[in-house]
Amino acid sequence: MLQSKSQKPVHHALRACSGAMLAIFLVSAVVNVLMLTGPLFMLQIYDRVLASSSVPTLVVLAGIAIGLYLMGGMLDILRLRALNRIAMRVYARLSGPAFRANMRMPVLMGRRAAGMAPHRDLEAIRRFLGSPGPAAIFDMPFMPFYFLLIFLFHAWLGTLAVVGGVVIACLVITNEYLSRGPSRELSGTSGAQSRLMGAARRNAEVLTSMGMFDSLSRRYSGAVEEHYLRQQAMTDHSNFFSSVIKMLRLMLQSAMLGLGAFLVIQQEITAGVMIAASIIMARALAPIEQAVSHWPSFVAARQAAGRFDEAVQACGDPAATEGLPAPTETLRVEGLATAAPGEQAPLLQGVGFELRAGDGLGVVGPSGAGKTSFARALMGIWPALHGSVRLDGATLDQWPEAERGRFVGYLPQDVELFDGTVAENICRFAAEPDIMAILKAAKLAGIHQMVTALPEGYETVIGENGARLSAGQRQRIGLARALFGDPFLVMLDEPNSNLDMVGERALTTAIGEVRARGGIVVVIAHRPSALTALNKVLMIQDGQQVQFGDRDEVLDKVVPVTKASGSREMQFDAV
Ligand SMILES: Nc1ncnc2c1ncn2[C@@H]1O[C@H](COP(=O)(O)OP(=O)(O)OP(=O)(O)O)[C@@H](O)[C@H]1O
């Protein structure tokens, strides 16, 4: 794991770069000292070169100044390069957790996940870290050093510099305070835009066929306009503060010159000191001005870091036990109640039964009864509000997630294949695919011939979500994926909804084979015909278990045999 739960991932990643940050701080100290080259050169010109009219002194001073300028420039380039590398390191370190959180958020955070996009937040953090903004923040601690120097020139000049600095700092704090809310809203409207865009892309067929493009487009334009107005207000706000601070800085510089001239007239300082103090003042305040111009991206990055931490911490791995053996004997569900992620109202409750190796359970009930909710709770996708699901006595979360995948197969209602080859989809994108196991799963699911008939067989690329396949083909490849690796528990949610007779027969055979090798199969079915290869039935109605037992006993109670045909032809929806 990347970090313990209490540690914030962004802080943790930044702390891992603390050595590089310390080096940047030290380089910043030298850069800031070298920034005095200009004012000190000016001081020497006025007070030494012009006073002595010495050309050799001028040449030597100019040579030293050029050398120091070059050194300062090079060190500045170096620290910006180092900051850019820190940005990339943080990005690389957090991109895995961002991907994980992105994937798990809808499952673990429910509605709280709406509008959160860890990969976008990570990009905002990277953009800020790689910009000159952090360099300005590194320069800020050296401001007192400049003020001290001005104090050394004259106490009055120092006092003016400090008062000016405090006024500008107050403006910066006000800016920070006022920009928090708008920046948060801006990120919300940007999320709404991309969600709409994503939904339109996913549902392009529906939009095109039913002429919904214009309505969706209007809705998108509305979202863009809202985002644009907020962006405009935010930019106006930041430009306002930027200009006011710039104006104050220029005024302060002139005030410093005026006060300096007065002190020269009073013969308390020289003309060189007067000019040097004015330049140092400008230098001292430059980081503030720079920081203000980068403020929107700083505030955006800080808020992005907060959201990122929340998402990654909420989607972290539960504590798992290493080395727990794979289950081989029982599936026990005890008083199970479940709800959608982030919700408390149960959608399903009071489910309890036990299955042994070799059992096949059919889950039946009308539409909306809670069958898919049961499947999700059984697979550990939805949380158990009460009760538990245990395999050989252990709850599912006791196995590390990757290990659990080896003894669990799941075919969801929406099959959801990934852009890759047929073979990759069947073997769940394993790093080292086992060809024999792929063939075995394909044959078990009865799709070997179907796959070899595809243009490039198992190497056929199927497109995003299997777009180049028919619904039945997708479902059967999904079935092979669920059967891959001979998992102990196989959960199939309406596996026959798109199958023809051949497909249904293959499904029945596959279920029989899983049971024969000592696995447990759970099948959600609308049609009694799907129950032929199963020996147990669980009936769910209105989010409650109403029946559980041997298949024929339960079916006798809930679906009478049609006298004419001698078969159970009724749909459970009609029960
Ligand atoms: N993500 C969700 N958030 C909130 N409620 C949900 C969510 N998914 C499903 N529900 C609700 O839970 C109830 C049960 O839905 P579920 O999908 O489990 O039914 P089902 O028995 O599988 O139906 P079907 O046979 O039509 O697939 C429904 O009332 C549904 O509106």
The ligand as an SDF file (V2000), in Angstrom:
LIG
                    3D

 31 33  0  0  0  0  0  0  0  0999 V2000
  -27.3830    2.3900   -7.5670 N   0  0  0  0  0  0  0  0  0  0  0  0
  -28.6090    2.4300   -7.0300 C   0  0  0  0  0  0  0  0  0  0  0  0
  -28.9290    3.4220   -6.1790 N   0  0  0  0  0  0  0  0  0  0  0  0
  -30.1500    3.4690   -5.5990 C   0  0  0  0  0  0  0  0  0  0  0  0
  -31.1200    2.5540   -5.8130 N   0  0  0  0  0  0  0  0  0  0  0  0
  -30.8580    1.5500   -6.6570 C   0  0  0  0  0  0  0  0  0  0  0  0
  -29.5900    1.4380   -7.3060 C   0  0  0  0  0  0  0  0  0  0  0  0
  -29.6120    0.3220   -8.0810 N   0  0  0  0  0  0  0  0  0  0  0  0
  -30.8350   -0.2180   -7.9330 C   0  0  0  0  0  0  0  0  0  0  0  0
  -31.5790    0.5200   -7.0840 N   0  0  0  0  0  0  0  0  0  0  0  0
  -32.9610    0.2420   -6.6490 C   0  0  0  0  0  0  0  0  0  0  0  0
  -32.9650   -1.0150   -5.9800 O   0  0  0  0  0  0  0  0  0  0  0  0
  -34.1300   -1.7300   -6.2780 C   0  0  0  0  0  0  0  0  0  0  0  0
  -33.7310   -3.1450   -6.7220 C   0  0  0  0  0  0  0  0  0  0  0  0
  -32.9860   -3.0370   -7.9260 O   0  0  0  0  0  0  0  0  0  0  0  0
  -32.2710   -4.3270   -8.5430 P   0  0  0  0  0  0  0  0  0  0  0  0
  -31.4760   -3.8850   -9.7140 O   0  0  0  0  0  0  0  0  0  0  0  0
  -31.5740   -5.0520   -7.4580 O   0  0  0  0  0  0  0  0  0  0  0  0
  -33.5520   -5.1570   -9.0050 O   0  0  0  0  0  0  0  0  0  0  0  0
  -33.5840   -6.5020   -9.8490 P   0  0  0  0  0  0  0  0  0  0  0  0
  -34.4060   -7.4550   -9.0620 O   0  0  0  0  0  0  0  0  0  0  0  0
  -32.2380   -6.9510  -10.2430 O   0  0  0  0  0  0  0  0  0  0  0  0
  -34.3990   -5.9950  -11.1060 O   0  0  0  0  0  0  0  0  0  0  0  0
  -34.3080   -6.4970  -12.6470 P   0  0  0  0  0  0  0  0  0  0  0  0
  -34.8630   -7.8820  -12.6700 O   0  0  0  0  0  0  0  0  0  0  0  0
  -35.1950   -5.5390  -13.3520 O   0  0  0  0  0  0  0  0  0  0  0  0
  -32.8950   -6.4190  -13.0610 O   0  0  0  0  0  0  0  0  0  0  0  0
  -34.8690   -0.9590   -7.3570 C   0  0  0  0  0  0  0  0  0  0  0  0
  -35.9440   -0.3060   -6.7210 O   0  0  0  0  0  0  0  0  0  0  0  0
  -33.8820    0.0610   -7.8410 C   0  0  0  0  0  0  0  0  0  0  0  0
  -34.5260    1.2770   -8.1210 O   0  0  0  0  0  0  0  0  0  0  0  0
  1  2  1  0
  2  3  1  0
  2  7  2  0
  3  4  2  0
  4  5  1  0
  5  6  2  0
  6  7  1  0
  6 10  1  0
  7  8  1  0
  8  9  2  0
  9 10  1  0
 10 11  1  0
 11 12  1  0
 11 30  1  0
 12 13  1  0
 13 14  1  0
 13 28  1  0
 14 15  1  0
 15 16  1  0
 16 17  2  0
 16 18  1  0
 16 19  1  0
 19 20  1  0
 20 21  2  0
 20 22  1  0
 20 23  1  0
 23 24  1  0
 24 25  2  0
 24 26  1  0
 24 27  1  0
 28 29  1  0
 28 30  1  0
 30 31  1  0
M  END
$$$$
